Amino acid sequence: MEKKIKFSDKNAVSKIVYLTVIAILCVSAIVIGIVASNNRKRPSDTDTNPPVSDGTTPGGDNENDGSNDGGNENENENVKPTLTFVCPTSGTVYKSHSTTTPVFSNTLDEWRIHTGIDISTEDGASVFAVCDGEVTGVYNDPMLGQTIEITHSDTHKSYYSNLEKDTALHKVGDNVKQGDTIGYVGDTTISELADEPHLHFEMKVSGESVNPLDYFTEESKLASLGIVSGNEENDS
């Protein structure tokens, strides 16, 4: 005899199917949510080097253009004008620059190094700035007498000694131009008092004593000192 399914049994089966479908949908929703979350966290290939619109990305075209322009400006600012020097007075070089071979001092009656050049000239002769610069010293040197120091650059300085006392035409901080009169030849040097009237002149480059004749222009040496290029030793 065929068994008949009761109505209550049909309801139970429907409930089981219904719950199974709901469970499958929930599991699917959870899986989809997990996958979507992972996709949001994982950066795409296009996000590894995002474009920057303000041109500040290292190596960007805009930055290179700016740096090149700035570099050219800095190079122009760092170009320093070439310094030229003229003779500080007119006369004859009678005592040479010598930091290795001693030179005889008539006043001290001894041989000693000579860190400048002595230019014989008339007492009271005008003394000129050899190059543009700033007066950075006006003082009485214990051995060389009344002295003016002029700074021409970070490395170049000039010193004018045996000047007249109390006749300083400039003070510390004054700017002078090449050829400006800065003083007059006197007799204030103790170490060279027995010598004829002269200007004791020195130059230093980066703190080292140098021969001024190596820096004067050829035209100035010829006009002021009567020195022809290559004949400095004979004329001094």
TORKOL-4160 file (C-alpha; in steps of 0.2 Angstrom, whole numbers, padded with zeros to 4 digits, m for minus):
236
<pt num="1" X="0000" Y="0000" Z="0000"/>
<pt num="2" X="0008" Y="0017" Z="m0005"/>
<pt num="3" X="0013" Y="0028" Z="0009"/>
<pt num="4" X="0006" Y="0045" Z="0009"/>
<pt num="5" X="0016" Y="0061" Z="0014"/>
<pt num="6" X="0007" Y="0070" Z="0027"/>
<pt num="7" X="0005" Y="0089" Z="0026"/>
<pt num="8" X="0016" Y="0092" Z="0041"/>
<pt num="9" X="0030" Y="0083" Z="0032"/>
<pt num="10" X="0029" Y="0094" Z="0017"/>
<pt num="11" X="0031" Y="0109" Z="0029"/>
<pt num="12" X="0047" Y="0102" Z="0037"/>
<pt num="13" X="0055" Y="0099" Z="0020"/>
<pt num="14" X="0051" Y="0117" Z="0014"/>
<pt num="15" X="0059" Y="0124" Z="0030"/>
<pt num="16" X="0074" Y="0114" Z="0027"/>
<pt num="17" X="0076" Y="0120" Z="0009"/>
<pt num="18" X="0072" Y="0138" Z="0014"/>
<pt num="19" X="0086" Y="0138" Z="0028"/>
<pt num="20" X="0098" Y="0129" Z="0016"/>
<pt num="21" X="0096" Y="0143" Z="0003"/>
<pt num="22" X="0098" Y="0157" Z="0017"/>
<pt num="23" X="0114" Y="0149" Z="0023"/>
<pt num="24" X="0121" Y="0148" Z="0006"/>
<pt num="25" X="0117" Y="0166" Z="0003"/>
<pt num="26" X="0125" Y="0172" Z="0019"/>
<pt num="27" X="0141" Y="0162" Z="0016"/>
<pt num="28" X="0141" Y="0169" Z="m0002"/>
<pt num="29" X="0139" Y="0187" Z="0005"/>
<pt num="30" X="0153" Y="0184" Z="0018"/>
<pt num="31" X="0165" Y="0178" Z="0004"/>
<pt num="32" X="0161" Y="0192" Z="m0007"/>
<pt num="33" X="0164" Y="0204" Z="0007"/>
<pt num="34" X="0181" Y="0197" Z="0011"/>
<pt num="35" X="0186" Y="0197" Z="m0007"/>
<pt num="36" X="0181" Y="0215" Z="m0009"/>
<pt num="37" X="0190" Y="0221" Z="0006"/>
<pt num="38" X="0206" Y="0213" Z="0001"/>
<pt num="39" X="0204" Y="0221" Z="m0016"/>
<pt num="40" X="0203" Y="0238" Z="m0008"/>
<pt num="41" X="0219" Y="0236" Z="0002"/>
<pt num="42" X="0229" Y="0229" Z="m0012"/>
<pt num="43" X="0237" Y="0244" Z="m0022"/>
<pt num="44" X="0235" Y="0244" Z="m0041"/>
<pt num="45" X="0250" Y="0245" Z="m0052"/>
<pt num="46" X="0245" Y="0263" Z="m0057"/>
<pt num="47" X="0245" Y="0268" Z="m0038"/>
<pt num="48" X="0264" Y="0264" Z="m0036"/>
<pt num="49" X="0270" Y="0281" Z="m0043"/>
<pt num="50" X="0256" Y="0293" Z="m0043"/>
<pt num="51" X="0258" Y="0309" Z="m0053"/>
<pt num="52" X="0261" Y="0325" Z="m0044"/>
<pt num="53" X="0253" Y="0341" Z="m0052"/>
<pt num="54" X="0264" Y="0354" Z="m0043"/>
<pt num="55" X="0281" Y="0348" Z="m0051"/>
<pt num="56" X="0289" Y="0343" Z="m0035"/>
<pt num="57" X="0292" Y="0324" Z="m0039"/>
<pt num="58" X="0311" Y="0321" Z="m0039"/>
<pt num="59" X="0316" Y="0320" Z="m0057"/>
<pt num="60" X="0301" Y="0328" Z="m0063"/>
<pt num="61" X="0302" Y="0339" Z="m0079"/>
<pt num="62" X="0296" Y="0354" Z="m0069"/>
<pt num="63" X="0309" Y="0352" Z="m0055"/>
<pt num="64" X="0323" Y="0349" Z="m0068"/>
<pt num="65" X="0318" Y="0365" Z="m0077"/>
<pt num="66" X="0319" Y="0375" Z="m0061"/>
<pt num="67" X="0335" Y="0368" Z="m0055"/>
<pt num="68" X="0343" Y="0371" Z="m0071"/>
<pt num="69" X="0338" Y="0389" Z="m0071"/>
<pt num="70" X="0344" Y="0391" Z="m0053"/>
<pt num="71" X="0360" Y="0383" Z="m0057"/>
<pt num="72" X="0364" Y="0395" Z="m0071"/>
<pt num="73" X="0360" Y="0410" Z="m0059"/>
<pt num="74" X="0371" Y="0403" Z="m0046"/>
<pt num="75" X="0385" Y="0401" Z="m0058"/>
<pt num="76" X="0383" Y="0419" Z="m0064"/>
<pt num="77" X="0383" Y="0425" Z="m0046"/>
<pt num="78" X="0399" Y="0415" Z="m0042"/>
<pt num="79" X="0409" Y="0423" Z="m0057"/>
<pt num="80" X="0421" Y="0435" Z="m0049"/>
<pt num="81" X="0429" Y="0449" Z="m0059"/>
<pt num="82" X="0447" Y="0448" Z="m0062"/>
<pt num="83" X="0458" Y="0460" Z="m0051"/>
<pt num="84" X="0470" Y="0471" Z="m0059"/>
<pt num="85" X="0484" Y="0481" Z="m0050"/>
<pt num="86" X="0493" Y="0497" Z="m0054"/>
<pt num="87" X="0509" Y="0504" Z="m0046"/>
<pt num="88" X="0506" Y="0514" Z="m0029"/>
<pt num="89" X="0518" Y="0528" Z="m0034"/>
<pt num="90" X="0531" Y="0533" Z="m0047"/>
<pt num="91" X="0549" Y="0530" Z="m0044"/>
<pt num="92" X="0562" Y="0517" Z="m0044"/>
<pt num="93" X="0562" Y="0500" Z="m0036"/>
<pt num="94" X="0579" Y="0499" Z="m0026"/>
<pt num="95" X="0575" Y="0485" Z="m0014"/>
<pt num="96" X="0567" Y="0469" Z="m0020"/>
<pt num="97" X="0554" Y="0457" Z="m0013"/>
<pt num="98" X="0564" Y="0443" Z="m0005"/>
<pt num="99" X="0557" Y="0430" Z="0007"/>
<pt num="100" X="0571" Y="0417" Z="0004"/>
<pt num="101" X="0587" Y="0427" Z="0001"/>
<pt num="102" X="0591" Y="0440" Z="0014"/>
<pt num="103" X="0592" Y="0459" Z="0009"/>
<pt num="104" X="0605" Y="0471" Z="0018"/>
<pt num="105" X="0597" Y="0484" Z="0029"/>
<pt num="106" X="0607" Y="0500" Z="0030"/>
<pt num="107" X="0597" Y="0505" Z="0045"/>
<pt num="108" X="0599" Y="0489" Z="0055"/>
<pt num="109" X="0616" Y="0485" Z="0048"/>
<pt num="110" X="0611" Y="0467" Z="0045"/>
<pt num="111" X="0604" Y="0455" Z="0032"/>
<pt num="112" X="0586" Y="0451" Z="0033"/>
<pt num="113" X="0571" Y="0445" Z="0023"/>
<pt num="114" X="0561" Y="0459" Z="0014"/>
<pt num="115" X="0543" Y="0455" Z="0012"/>
<pt num="116" X="0539" Y="0470" Z="0001"/>
<pt num="117" X="0547" Y="0482" Z="m0012"/>
<pt num="118" X="0554" Y="0499" Z="m0008"/>
<pt num="119" X="0551" Y="0512" Z="m0021"/>
<pt num="120" X="0562" Y="0527" Z="m0020"/>
<pt num="121" X="0553" Y="0543" Z="m0024"/>
<pt num="122" X="0552" Y="0561" Z="m0017"/>
<pt num="123" X="0547" Y="0565" Z="0001"/>
<pt num="124" X="0529" Y="0569" Z="0001"/>
<pt num="125" X="0525" Y="0560" Z="m0015"/>
<pt num="126" X="0507" Y="0554" Z="m0018"/>
<pt num="127" X="0503" Y="0536" Z="m0014"/>
<pt num="128" X="0489" Y="0528" Z="m0024"/>
<pt num="129" X="0477" Y="0513" Z="m0021"/>
<pt num="130" X="0483" Y="0499" Z="m0032"/>
<pt num="131" X="0465" Y="0492" Z="m0034"/>
<pt num="132" X="0447" Y="0495" Z="m0029"/>
<pt num="133" X="0445" Y="0490" Z="m0011"/>
<pt num="134" X="0440" Y="0494" Z="0007"/>
<pt num="135" X="0452" Y="0502" Z="0020"/>
<pt num="136" X="0453" Y="0489" Z="0034"/>
<pt num="137" X="0468" Y="0496" Z="0043"/>
<pt num="138" X="0476" Y="0513" Z="0047"/>
<pt num="139" X="0489" Y="0511" Z="0060"/>
<pt num="140" X="0507" Y="0514" Z="0065"/>
<pt num="141" X="0518" Y="0499" Z="0063"/>
<pt num="142" X="0532" Y="0497" Z="0076"/>
<pt num="143" X="0545" Y="0494" Z="0062"/>
<pt num="144" X="0537" Y="0500" Z="0046"/>
<pt num="145" X="0529" Y="0516" Z="0052"/>
<pt num="146" X="0513" Y="0524" Z="0047"/>
<pt num="147" X="0503" Y="0511" Z="0037"/>
<pt num="148" X="0487" Y="0509" Z="0027"/>
<pt num="149" X="0479" Y="0492" Z="0024"/>
<pt num="150" X="0467" Y="0489" Z="0010"/>
<pt num="151" X="0457" Y="0473" Z="0007"/>
<pt num="152" X="0453" Y="0470" Z="m0012"/>
<pt num="153" X="0445" Y="0453" Z="m0011"/>
<pt num="154" X="0443" Y="0438" Z="0001"/>
<pt num="155" X="0461" Y="0434" Z="m0004"/>
<pt num="156" X="0470" Y="0450" Z="m0009"/>
<pt num="157" X="0477" Y="0464" Z="0002"/>
<pt num="158" X="0489" Y="0478" Z="0000"/>
<pt num="159" X="0500" Y="0487" Z="0013"/>
<pt num="160" X="0507" Y="0505" Z="0011"/>
<pt num="161" X="0520" Y="0509" Z="0024"/>
<pt num="162" X="0532" Y="0524" Z="0028"/>
<pt num="163" X="0518" Y="0536" Z="0025"/>
<pt num="164" X="0517" Y="0554" Z="0033"/>
<pt num="165" X="0511" Y="0554" Z="0050"/>
<pt num="166" X="0494" Y="0562" Z="0054"/>
<pt num="167" X="0489" Y="0564" Z="0036"/>
<pt num="168" X="0478" Y="0550" Z="0033"/>
<pt num="169" X="0465" Y="0553" Z="0020"/>
<pt num="170" X="0454" Y="0539" Z="0023"/>
<pt num="171" X="0448" Y="0529" Z="0039"/>
<pt num="172" X="0444" Y="0511" Z="0042"/>
<pt num="173" X="0428" Y="0506" Z="0032"/>
<pt num="174" X="0431" Y="0519" Z="0018"/>
<pt num="175" X="0429" Y="0512" Z="0000"/>
<pt num="176" X="0443" Y="0517" Z="m0012"/>
<pt num="177" X="0445" Y="0516" Z="m0031"/>
<pt num="178" X="0460" Y="0511" Z="m0040"/>
<pt num="179" X="0471" Y="0527" Z="m0042"/>
<pt num="180" X="0464" Y="0536" Z="m0027"/>
<pt num="181" X="0476" Y="0546" Z="m0017"/>
<pt num="182" X="0477" Y="0537" Z="0000"/>
<pt num="183" X="0492" Y="0546" Z="0008"/>
<pt num="184" X="0510" Y="0553" Z="0005"/>
<pt num="185" X="0527" Y="0546" Z="0007"/>
<pt num="186" X="0535" Y="0551" Z="0024"/>
<pt num="187" X="0549" Y="0545" Z="0035"/>
<pt num="188" X="0540" Y="0536" Z="0049"/>
<pt num="189" X="0549" Y="0519" Z="0046"/>
<pt num="190" X="0561" Y="0514" Z="0060"/>
<pt num="191" X="0568" Y="0499" Z="0051"/>
<pt num="192" X="0572" Y="0509" Z="0035"/>
<pt num="193" X="0576" Y="0526" Z="0042"/>
<pt num="194" X="0593" Y="0527" Z="0035"/>
<pt num="195" X="0587" Y="0524" Z="0017"/>
<pt num="196" X="0582" Y="0537" Z="0005"/>
<pt num="197" X="0564" Y="0543" Z="0004"/>
<pt num="198" X="0553" Y="0529" Z="m0002"/>
<pt num="199" X="0537" Y="0519" Z="0000"/>
<pt num="200" X="0537" Y="0502" Z="0007"/>
<pt num="201" X="0524" Y="0492" Z="m0001"/>
<pt num="202" X="0518" Y="0474" Z="0002"/>
<pt num="203" X="0505" Y="0463" Z="m0005"/>
<pt num="204" X="0497" Y="0447" Z="0002"/>
<pt num="205" X="0487" Y="0433" Z="m0006"/>
<pt num="206" X="0478" Y="0421" Z="0005"/>
<pt num="207" X="0489" Y="0427" Z="0019"/>
<pt num="208" X="0505" Y="0424" Z="0010"/>
<pt num="209" X="0518" Y="0437" Z="0005"/>
<pt num="210" X="0520" Y="0439" Z="m0014"/>
<pt num="211" X="0530" Y="0450" Z="m0025"/>
<pt num="212" X="0520" Y="0465" Z="m0030"/>
<pt num="213" X="0529" Y="0466" Z="m0047"/>
<pt num="214" X="0521" Y="0450" Z="m0052"/>
<pt num="215" X="0504" Y="0458" Z="m0050"/>
<pt num="216" X="0506" Y="0476" Z="m0057"/>
<pt num="217" X="0500" Y="0478" Z="m0075"/>
<pt num="218" X="0514" Y="0479" Z="m0088"/>
<pt num="219" X="0508" Y="0497" Z="m0093"/>
<pt num="220" X="0509" Y="0503" Z="m0075"/>
<pt num="221" X="0526" Y="0496" Z="m0072"/>
<pt num="222" X="0533" Y="0504" Z="m0088"/>
<pt num="223" X="0524" Y="0521" Z="m0084"/>
<pt num="224" X="0527" Y="0522" Z="m0066"/>
<pt num="225" X="0543" Y="0512" Z="m0062"/>
<pt num="226" X="0552" Y="0512" Z="m0079"/>
<pt num="227" X="0551" Y="0493" Z="m0079"/>
<pt num="228" X="0550" Y="0483" Z="m0096"/>
<pt num="229" X="0543" Y="0466" Z="m0094"/>
<pt num="230" X="0556" Y="0453" Z="m0090"/>
<pt num="231" X="0568" Y="0466" Z="m0084"/>
<pt num="232" X="0562" Y="0467" Z="m0066"/>
<pt num="233" X="0578" Y="0460" Z="m0058"/>
<pt num="234" X="0589" Y="0472" Z="m0068"/>
<pt num="235" X="0579" Y="0487" Z="m0063"/>
<pt num="236" X="0577" Y="0483" Z="m0045"/>
